[in-house]
Amino acid sequence: MIDLHYWPTPNGHKITLFLEEAGVPYTVHPVNIGAGEQFRADFLAIAPNNRMPAIVDRAPADGGAPLPVFESGAILIYLGEKTGRFLPQETRAKAKVLEWLLWQTSGLGPMAGQNHHFALYAPEKIPYALDRYQRETNRLYGVLDRQLAQSAFVAGDYSIADMAIYPWIVPHKRQGQTLDDFPHVKRWFETIRARPATARAYKIGEGMNPTRPETLSEEQRRILFSQTAAVTR
């Protein structure tokens, strides 16, 4: 059994995508990031970066104590190795999946995240920041489109790399992007959206009321964007 500490954000959706596709039993533990629950001591004990998602594997392969894992990319690798699903074992195929997984965690996620922040959450519109992150997001969509011109999914078969990338393409309109400009991304996106496990994964977050820029209170803004090292001490 997997305990999933979750909120319906792109990174949270990555893990429900995997768990639903692989049919792994799991229990959802909501972490309301707008209320600051990610800074509670019990969550910090399993996720030292104060960010969700995180998991606790109650039945790890070594038969030992429950095993916590934080960071969405690390969780996907862990689950892929544990189940033998969506992460190939052949050396070259595995390397390709990991390349695209890390492309998402180090590139698409951070750049699109800053795009979201400056376009939707920042208290003032800064033209340079808006232009910088929308352009870089656009470049990354182009990289993805070129890759998807070569295969149905980013690294051959459907894998943890696709599961990592897809939730960051879902809010493409908020990122100032148009999928019609990227036909291979659009085809891939619609293919994944049509998978039954994708619908189930996104249904998990219904009713959890993710923070919206138009309803963000000053207290929520402080919790989400104004923390310092003091919260981890």
Secondary structure, 3 states (H helix, E strand, C coil): CEEEEECCCHHHHHHHHHHHHHCCCEEEEECCHHHCHHHCHHHHCCCCCCCCCEEEECCCCCCCCCEEEECHHHHHHHHHHHHCCCCCCCHHHHHHHHHHHHHHHHHHHHHHHHHHHHHHHCCCCCHHHHHHHHHHHHHHHHHHHHHHCCCCECCECCCHHHHHHHHHHCCCCCCCCCHHHCHHHHHHHHHHHCCHHHHHHHHCCCCCCCCCHHHCCHHHHHHHHCCCHHHHC
